[in-house]
Amino acid sequence: MKKTTRMGLVLTLIMVLCTLGPLFAGEISIMWEWEKADEDVVAFRYQMDAQEADGWTVVDSSVTSFSVGPVDDTVAYSLYLQQSYDGETWSESGQLTYDPVEFGAVEVAVEPMAEPVAVAEEPVAPVVADEPVDSTDTIAFESTLPEFEPEIMAEEPAVEEPLVQPVPVLEAKETGLRVEVSVGAGGKADNYLGGFDASGDFVALRTRLLPSITADLVYPNMRKIGSSINLGLRAGLGYQGYQNGAGDAIAGFDIHGLAMFEYPINRKFSVDASVGFSFMFTGSDIHTGGGSALGVFFGPLAQVNARYKINDTWSVGMQNEVRLLFGNTFEPYELTGIVRLGVGYSF
């Protein structure tokens, strides 16, 4: 996918000098401006003079400047800026520092020149040394960050640049443990295929499977795979309503467990693919020869699920399942497809 955790942005530092008096130390307002180099960026966050975990100010990607002032122009100030494509994962920091020495707010101490001493020579003409002249050379400013080009702009003392109010960005909350209950219907594809229940150990069932109910416990964030995929676990119980050829109901109860790979599309929508194993049990009337033994079936199953978060607690979803079951003679017994709609509750 087209995502990167590294930041490609350009910062421009504008120092606005606000003079309080012609003969006294000055105060300045400092404005940092940056550009949104990628349209997929959804948020920025910045922090002055530190990179504390809880000290960031998060703003929407439409905010591209930050001002502070009036502040003492003899103190150094640094701004750290990061960007994010999803509001959760942040890039490395970009940094630019206002240095009062480099910008001329603090004079650099000049080492005094030694007083020249007249040297005695042959009595021809005395050599007189010139008086030392104080150096008035200024220090050229060279930015340590090539991509930043600072410029100093004079401003009227009465005009103060308005501060940009940070715009709060709602960060996606990682969903924890949740319970899902789903109801739907399906059909037996094995009725149209050969090779299933070849020995005839079980009675023939109608194609229609109704209803199909599952109750699952879902743990979606056990581990992160890459920057976007969440590895999780889905386990639960199910009920399938079968009918034999005479229309008599045969209940099937199952227990299942699946490994889940979830991809969050955005804060509201997510999809996942799950693979796992299932055991199903029925009453003794599933056997063609009668008897009192329960019907026992087992096999793999796969699911594709789509989920919409109504809020941080409730969600709705659609579940598509395919499973292959073997009988107690290890012969293929059933190939079933099921579609369910459900509701989820997150803790």
C-alpha positions as CSV (number, residue, x, y, z in Angstrom):
1,M,0.0,0.0,0.0
2,K,1.0,3.6,-0.6
3,K,2.1,4.6,3.0
4,T,5.4,5.7,4.5
5,T,6.4,6.6,8.0
6,R,9.2,8.9,6.8
7,M,8.3,12.6,6.4
8,G,9.0,14.5,3.3
9,L,8.1,18.1,4.2
10,V,9.7,21.5,3.8
11,L,9.8,23.9,6.7
12,T,10.3,27.6,6.4
13,L,11.2,29.6,9.5
14,I,10.2,33.2,9.6
15,M,11.5,35.3,12.5
16,V,9.5,38.5,13.0
17,L,11.5,40.9,15.1
18,C,9.4,43.1,17.4
19,T,11.5,46.0,18.8
20,L,10.5,47.3,22.2
21,G,13.0,50.1,22.4
22,P,16.0,51.4,20.3
23,L,18.5,51.0,23.1
24,F,17.3,47.9,24.9
25,A,17.2,44.1,24.4
26,G,14.4,43.0,22.0
27,E,11.6,40.6,21.8
28,I,10.5,38.6,18.8
29,S,7.6,36.6,17.5
30,I,8.7,33.4,15.7
31,M,6.5,31.7,13.1
32,W,7.2,28.3,11.7
33,E,5.5,27.4,8.4
34,W,5.6,24.1,6.5
35,E,4.1,22.5,3.4
36,K,1.9,19.5,3.0
37,A,4.1,17.6,0.6
38,D,1.7,14.6,0.2
39,E,-2.1,14.8,-0.2
40,D,-2.5,11.6,1.8
41,V,-1.2,13.2,5.0
42,V,-4.1,13.6,7.4
43,A,-2.4,15.2,10.5
44,F,0.6,17.0,11.8
45,R,1.9,17.2,15.4
46,Y,4.6,19.6,16.8
47,Q,6.4,20.3,20.0
48,M,8.8,23.0,21.1
49,D,12.2,22.3,22.6
50,A,11.5,18.6,23.4
51,Q,10.0,15.4,22.1
52,E,8.1,14.2,25.1
53,A,5.5,11.4,24.4
54,D,2.7,13.4,26.0
55,G,3.8,16.9,24.9
56,W,2.7,16.9,21.3
57,T,0.1,19.2,19.9
58,V,-1.9,17.4,17.1
59,V,-3.4,19.4,14.3
60,D,-5.3,18.7,11.1
61,S,-3.3,18.6,7.9
62,S,-4.9,21.9,6.8
63,V,-2.9,23.6,9.5
64,T,0.6,24.5,8.2
65,S,2.0,27.1,10.6
66,F,2.7,27.7,14.3
67,S,3.6,31.0,16.0
68,V,5.1,31.8,19.4
69,G,5.8,35.2,20.9
70,P,6.7,37.7,22.0
71,V,9.7,35.8,23.4
72,D,13.3,36.8,24.3
73,D,15.4,37.1,21.2
74,T,18.5,36.0,23.1
75,V,17.3,32.5,23.7
76,A,17.4,29.6,21.3
77,Y,14.1,27.9,20.3
78,S,13.6,24.6,18.4
79,L,10.4,23.2,16.8
80,Y,10.0,19.5,16.1
81,L,7.3,18.5,13.5
82,Q,6.0,15.1,12.5
83,Q,3.3,14.0,10.0
84,S,0.9,11.0,9.9
85,Y,-1.1,9.2,7.2
86,D,-3.6,7.6,9.6
87,G,-3.5,9.6,12.8
88,E,-1.8,6.7,14.6
89,T,1.7,6.2,13.1
90,W,4.0,9.2,13.0
91,S,7.0,10.0,10.9
92,E,10.4,10.9,12.2
93,S,10.8,14.5,13.4
94,G,11.8,17.4,11.3
95,Q,13.6,20.1,13.3
96,L,14.6,23.7,12.9
97,T,16.3,25.9,15.6
98,Y,16.3,29.7,16.0
99,D,19.8,30.5,17.2
100,P,20.2,34.1,18.6
101,V,23.9,34.1,17.7
102,E,23.4,33.1,14.1
103,F,20.6,35.6,13.6
104,G,22.5,38.5,15.2
105,A,20.4,38.9,18.4
106,V,23.5,38.2,20.6
107,E,26.9,39.6,19.8
108,V,29.8,37.2,19.4
109,A,32.6,37.9,21.7
110,V,35.6,39.2,19.7
111,E,39.0,38.3,21.0
112,P,40.9,41.6,21.7
113,M,43.9,42.3,19.6
114,A,47.2,42.6,21.3
115,E,48.6,46.2,21.4
116,P,51.3,46.4,18.8
117,V,54.8,47.2,20.2
118,A,57.2,49.5,18.4
119,V,60.3,47.6,17.3
120,A,63.7,49.3,17.6
121,E,65.6,49.5,14.4
122,E,68.6,51.1,13.0
123,P,68.4,54.9,13.6
124,V,67.0,55.7,10.3
125,A,63.3,56.4,10.9
126,P,61.1,55.1,13.7
127,V,58.4,52.7,12.7
128,V,55.0,53.7,14.2
129,A,52.4,51.0,14.5
130,D,48.9,51.8,13.5
131,E,46.2,51.8,16.2
132,P,44.1,48.6,16.2
133,V,40.8,48.8,14.5
134,D,37.8,46.9,16.0
135,S,36.4,44.3,13.7
136,T,33.0,45.1,12.4
137,D,32.6,42.0,10.3
138,T,29.3,40.2,10.8
139,I,28.9,36.4,11.0
140,A,27.3,35.0,7.9
141,F,24.3,32.7,8.8
142,E,24.4,29.3,7.3
143,S,21.5,27.0,8.0
144,T,22.3,23.5,9.2
145,L,19.3,22.2,7.4
146,P,19.7,22.6,3.6
147,E,16.0,22.4,2.8
148,F,15.1,25.3,5.2
149,E,15.8,28.8,4.1
150,P,15.2,31.2,7.0
151,E,14.6,34.9,6.3
152,I,14.2,37.8,8.6
153,M,11.3,40.2,8.1
154,A,10.9,43.4,10.0
155,E,7.5,44.1,11.5
156,E,5.9,47.1,13.0
157,P,6.1,46.9,16.9
158,A,2.3,47.3,17.3
159,V,1.4,44.4,14.9
160,E,1.6,40.9,16.3
161,E,1.1,37.8,14.2
162,P,-2.0,35.9,15.4
163,L,-1.4,32.5,16.9
164,V,-2.8,29.5,15.0
165,Q,-5.3,27.7,17.1
166,P,-4.5,23.9,16.9
167,V,-7.3,21.9,15.4
168,P,-7.9,18.6,17.3
169,V,-7.6,15.5,15.3
170,L,-9.6,12.4,16.3
171,E,-7.2,9.6,16.5
172,A,-8.4,6.1,15.8
173,K,-8.9,4.1,18.9
174,E,-7.5,0.5,18.7
175,T,-10.4,-1.8,19.3
176,G,-10.1,-4.3,22.1
177,L,-11.9,-7.5,22.9
178,R,-15.5,-7.7,21.4
179,V,-18.4,-10.1,21.2
180,E,-20.2,-10.6,17.8
181,V,-23.6,-12.3,17.3
182,S,-24.5,-13.1,13.7
183,V,-27.6,-14.6,12.0
184,G,-28.0,-15.8,8.4
185,A,-28.7,-18.6,6.0
186,G,-26.7,-20.8,3.6
187,G,-26.8,-23.8,1.4
188,K,-25.1,-27.2,0.9
189,A,-23.0,-27.2,-2.3
190,D,-22.2,-30.9,-1.8
191,N,-25.7,-31.8,-3.1
192,Y,-24.5,-30.8,-6.5
193,L,-21.1,-32.4,-6.4
194,G,-19.9,-36.0,-6.4
195,G,-17.6,-37.7,-3.9
196,F,-19.4,-36.6,-0.7
197,D,-20.6,-39.3,1.8
198,A,-19.8,-42.0,-0.8
199,S,-20.4,-44.8,1.8
200,G,-23.9,-43.5,2.5
201,D,-23.4,-43.4,6.3
202,F,-25.6,-40.3,6.7
203,V,-29.1,-39.4,5.6
204,A,-29.4,-36.9,2.7
205,L,-30.1,-33.3,3.8
206,R,-31.9,-30.6,1.9
207,T,-29.8,-27.9,0.2
208,R,-31.2,-25.1,2.2
209,L,-29.6,-24.3,5.6
210,L,-31.7,-22.1,7.8
211,P,-31.1,-20.5,10.2
212,S,-27.4,-20.2,10.9
213,I,-26.4,-18.5,14.1
214,T,-22.9,-17.8,15.6
215,A,-21.7,-16.2,18.8
216,D,-18.0,-15.3,18.6
217,L,-15.4,-13.8,21.0
218,V,-13.0,-11.7,18.9
219,Y,-9.6,-10.5,20.0
220,P,-8.5,-8.3,17.0
221,N,-5.2,-6.7,18.1
222,M,-2.9,-9.5,19.3
223,R,0.0,-8.5,17.1
224,K,0.8,-6.0,14.3
225,I,1.9,-7.3,10.9
226,G,3.6,-4.5,9.0
227,S,2.1,-1.1,9.3
228,S,-1.6,-2.0,8.5
229,I,-2.5,-5.6,9.3
230,N,-3.7,-6.7,12.8
231,L,-3.4,-10.4,13.7
232,G,-6.2,-11.6,15.9
233,L,-8.2,-14.5,17.1
234,R,-11.9,-15.5,16.6
235,A,-13.5,-18.3,18.5
236,G,-17.1,-19.2,19.2
237,L,-20.2,-21.5,19.0
238,G,-22.6,-21.9,16.1
239,Y,-26.0,-23.5,15.3
240,Q,-27.1,-24.7,11.9
241,G,-30.7,-25.8,11.1
242,Y,-30.8,-28.7,8.7
243,Q,-33.8,-30.7,7.3
244,N,-33.8,-34.2,6.0
245,G,-35.7,-35.3,2.9
246,A,-39.0,-35.6,4.8
247,G,-38.7,-32.1,6.2
248,D,-37.8,-33.1,9.7
249,A,-35.4,-30.7,11.5
250,I,-31.9,-31.8,12.3
251,A,-29.9,-29.5,14.5
252,G,-26.2,-29.0,14.1
253,F,-24.1,-27.4,16.8
254,D,-20.4,-26.4,16.2
255,I,-17.4,-25.0,18.0
256,H,-14.8,-23.2,15.9
257,G,-11.6,-21.2,16.2
258,L,-9.9,-19.1,13.5
259,A,-6.8,-16.9,13.0
260,M,-7.9,-13.5,11.9
261,F,-6.1,-11.0,9.7
262,E,-7.8,-7.6,10.0
263,Y,-7.2,-4.5,7.8
264,P,-8.7,-1.2,8.9
265,I,-9.6,0.9,5.9
266,N,-10.3,4.0,8.0
267,R,-11.6,4.9,11.5
268,K,-15.1,3.4,10.6
269,F,-14.6,0.5,8.2
270,S,-12.5,-2.6,8.4
271,V,-12.3,-6.0,6.7
272,D,-10.7,-9.3,7.8
273,A,-9.9,-12.7,6.4
274,S,-10.0,-15.7,8.8
275,V,-9.0,-19.3,8.5
276,G,-9.5,-22.1,11.1
277,F,-11.1,-25.4,12.1
278,S,-14.6,-26.5,13.2
279,F,-16.2,-29.4,14.9
280,M,-19.9,-30.0,14.5
281,F,-22.2,-32.4,16.4
282,T,-25.8,-33.6,15.5
283,G,-28.3,-36.0,17.0
284,S,-28.3,-39.7,16.2
285,D,-31.0,-39.3,13.6
286,I,-28.3,-38.2,11.1
287,H,-27.2,-41.9,10.7
288,T,-28.8,-44.0,8.0
289,G,-28.5,-47.1,10.2
290,G,-30.1,-45.6,13.3
291,G,-28.6,-46.1,16.7
292,S,-27.8,-43.8,19.5
293,A,-24.4,-42.4,18.5
294,L,-24.1,-38.7,17.9
295,G,-23.1,-37.4,14.5
296,V,-19.5,-36.0,14.6
297,F,-18.1,-33.9,11.8
298,F,-14.9,-31.8,11.5
299,G,-13.0,-29.8,9.0
300,P,-11.5,-26.4,7.9
301,L,-13.4,-23.2,7.4
302,A,-12.7,-19.7,6.0
303,Q,-14.4,-16.4,6.5
304,V,-14.3,-12.9,5.0
305,N,-15.9,-10.3,7.2
306,A,-16.7,-6.6,6.7
307,R,-17.4,-4.4,9.8
308,Y,-18.7,-0.8,10.3
309,K,-18.1,0.9,13.6
310,I,-21.1,2.9,14.8
311,N,-19.1,4.2,17.7
312,D,-16.3,3.0,19.9
313,T,-18.6,0.4,21.5
314,W,-21.1,-0.8,18.8
315,S,-20.5,-2.1,15.3
316,V,-22.4,-4.0,12.6
317,G,-21.0,-6.4,10.1
318,M,-21.5,-9.0,7.3
319,Q,-19.9,-12.5,7.5
320,N,-19.3,-14.8,4.5
321,E,-18.2,-18.4,5.4
322,V,-17.2,-21.5,3.5
323,R,-16.5,-24.8,5.3
324,L,-15.7,-28.3,4.4
325,L,-16.7,-31.1,6.8
326,F,-15.6,-34.7,7.0
327,G,-17.6,-37.5,8.6
328,N,-16.4,-39.9,11.3
329,T,-15.2,-42.2,8.5
330,F,-12.9,-39.4,7.3
331,E,-14.9,-39.1,4.1
332,P,-15.9,-35.7,2.7
333,Y,-19.5,-35.1,4.0
334,E,-20.5,-31.4,3.5
335,L,-19.4,-28.3,1.6
336,T,-21.4,-25.3,2.8
337,G,-21.6,-21.6,2.0
338,I,-23.2,-19.2,4.6
339,V,-23.9,-15.5,4.7
340,R,-24.7,-13.8,8.0
341,L,-25.4,-10.3,9.3
342,G,-24.4,-9.4,12.8
343,V,-23.8,-6.9,15.6
344,G,-20.7,-6.4,17.7
345,Y,-20.0,-5.0,21.2
346,S,-16.5,-3.9,22.1
347,F,-15.2,-3.8,25.7
